[in-house]
Amino acid sequence: MKKYAALRPRASPRDQVFPRREVDQSPENLFVSDATHTLKPSGRPSVRDSIGIARLCILGLGVAAIMTATVLLALLWQGAATAIGEGNPSQAWRDVINRGWAPVTVTLCAAAIRTAISLQAGVAMSMIASVLLEKQYVKLGDSAFLSTIRAVSIQPVSLLFFGGRGVLRSLGLLGLPLLIITSLLAIASTFTSSILLSDFGNIIILGDFNTSMVGYGNESVETSMDIWRSPPVQYGRFAEYTYDGSAATGQYIDDTGITLRVPLPMAAVAERETLREYAGPATVLDHRVACVAPQELWITSLNETRTSSGNTVGPLSFGGYATFDTDLPLPLLGAEPGKRIPFDCLMPSTDRTVGLQWNLTVCVVRPPASTEESESSPLRLVPFLPLKVNLTIYGPPIYFIFNVTAPVQSDGLGWSDFANEHFGAHIDDTRGYEIPQGALLTSRKGPWTSTRVGGVEFLEGVVFSASACVTVQQGFAFNVTLKGQSATEPVLGWTGALGGTESNPPPEFTYDTSAVRRQLDATTNSRTLSRQQRGVMELEFAATNWSQPLDEEPSFSLNAMDLFPILPTVPLCAIRCRTNPSAVMAVQQNNDVGHPVHVALFHDALSATGSPARALQSWLTTLTRQRFYDGLGRFTTGAEARYAHSVQVFAPRQWAGFIGMVAVLACHFMAVAGVAVWYLCVTRHTMLGNSWQAVSQVVSEATLPLLQRASNLKDADVKAIIREEMGEAGRYGIARLRKTDRRELVAMHPA
């Protein structure tokens, strides 16, 4: 252990040069920062001098820098939240994100926050050191360290870990928690950038707008695929406008209301799925469908048909006529009371067991029109779009949806076998079979009219139910505005199990049409899904000038859904003519039926909604899209369009890190403010940042002997001298001497 000379009464050369002065430390000579002493008002420096201009700037400008950075970060986060929530953030925000500046912005703001916190924490430590020297009092060995801190700021962690136990004990119940809190906040501030970037991830936002020419009509070659017998290649997105309040109501009416749909004029699936906004030309289709129960439904005959080749006997057909009410509510129109509309349609044919709910066929009848305006058509729908089609030869088509059922047979025959076995033997291939009218019993329920056959043995219990539907199915090109979120186009699923054999087949395979029906709004009997949930864009109705279509004549879509050339007609054996175009909704190996995809969609839509209008609307929309995208590449007429797609960017996607940073800043402000208030309330003799004052005040009669010997000693050596020669019980603080008006370190509680 090192040996040190005693402080007293040893004489030194310094005593000869600087004679020792005996200082009067009586209460009358001391002005100390204690409640038992008074201090002249003029003896306390102003707030500006006490804190210092530089440190006031650090506090004030630091707050401004932190608030500015926080506001910028909040705008960045809020813009991301707006973009995620389908909103439209500012162009400045999109520029920052699209150019990849978001991480750089966070890094710069975090650096500004971190720097401001560090500087302000240093000022707070200088204030705490001043409080310790003037109010709390410290050990003599810690006085030089604390006095230096008043002039040169240090970080809270340095004071906490290097100040020593004496400093920590001097802090008291108020100072120690403040020091610990500011230390933790200073440590947390070093990770500000990492905390903020933890909120980042890939999000989908609206990209920049582009402009290009988009085709909308006049195909160069009028040709098309067989859309009834071909599966849809894709179920393209569309935009939609509906107004449920426009639906006609009545006991026997089923109306979808105004439904305008716009297939997106883009061939690529990725372009349609990511489209967010579009302003330009597009074909608007009136997809409103209204179905009514016929006033009368007479089934008059059964006939055999020949197959498409004309050689062998094909499926059965049934003939009859229907009449309609004339007092229908708008937009439905009826005329000529009692006018009969004849039909001859293919019999529903399915291999399923009889007695199921639906054995369906859709039969298209185009009644003659007696005037150019087709006012005498027995059933028609007032179009929403301007009608420019010549109806002098034929009126609007009527879509008869027939559901033909028979009692469940004990032998469990499929409908085809049942019909052939029970009907075929009674039908003359040259005359058919005429059903006695007295054997028919007709009733109406909802949009369906049912005719039950009785009194004929082989037809006993057979029920023909029909709903007659009309639609305009017409398209015109308009300059439209479309908006919506990006969405994935639906696909059909395939359910069932593999591994069956011919003798032991697996359970029935079926299509899962739920995703497609969700897009078409045909999932339940009530419309509860939003367009975003369906993946459909919004057609902004008010933004379109509906009185000025781009084309003088209807677009290609007018003839696209003329089902006469699409659906099969089969020769009748008995009367040497053909059936009405019929879509037999059955799954069979037969050239006269459609693709199973269409059949499954129609059946499932009707079963899920109970609405023949919405089932027919779903089917016609699907056929229209097939036709549209088949001809899209052959359009020769186009116009300029402006559009924007969704893009994936790296941006904030949550608020956790930002909220954590704000919490750190709030605690920092409260801690610094608390220290500043404490400092201003209890200190009287300190002017922060002044090194000469800090040195001068620690040079006193209490420290001169130590200072003279400490020029070549370490702090530990000096503290050892103090412990050995003076003890550790004494406490020292800065006080003002009355006689000399000097502020210096004096013993407040001598050992």
ABEGO torsion letter per residue (X at the ends): XBBBBBAOABBBAAAAABBBBBBBABAAABBBBBAABBBBAAABBBAAAAAEAAAAAAAAAAAAAAAAAAAAAAAAAAAAAAAAAGBBBBAAAAAAAAAGAAAAAAAAAAAAAAAAAAAAAAAAAAAAAAAAAAAAEBBAAAAAAAAAAAABBBBAAAAAAAAEAAAAAAAEAAAAAAAAAAAAAAAAAAAAAAAAAAABBBBBBBBBBBBBBBBABGBABBBBBBAAABBBABBBBBBBBBBAAABBBEAABBBAEBBBBBBBBBABAAAAAABABBBEBBBBBBABBBBBBBABBBBABBBBBBBAAGABBBBBBBBEBBBBBAABBOABBBBGBGBBBBBBBBBBBBABBBGBABBBBBBBBBBBBABAAGAABABBBBBABBBABBAAABBBBBBBBBBBBBBBBAAGBBAAAAAAAAAAAABBAAAEBBBBAAABBBBBBEABBBBBBBGBAAABGBBBBBBBBBBAGBBBBBBBBBBEBBBBBBBBBBBEBBGBBAABBBBBBBBBAAAAAAAAGBABABBABBAAAAGBBBBBAAABBAABBABABBBAAAAAABAAAABBBBBBAAAGBBBBBBBBBBBBBBAABBBAAAAAAAAAAAAAAGBAAAAAAAAAAAAAAAAAAAAAAABABBBBBBBBBBBBBBBBABAAAAAAAAAAAAAAAAAAAAAAAAAAAABAABBBGBAAAAAAAABBAAAAAAAAAAAABBAAAAAAAAAAAAEAABBBBBBBBAAAGBBBBBBABBX
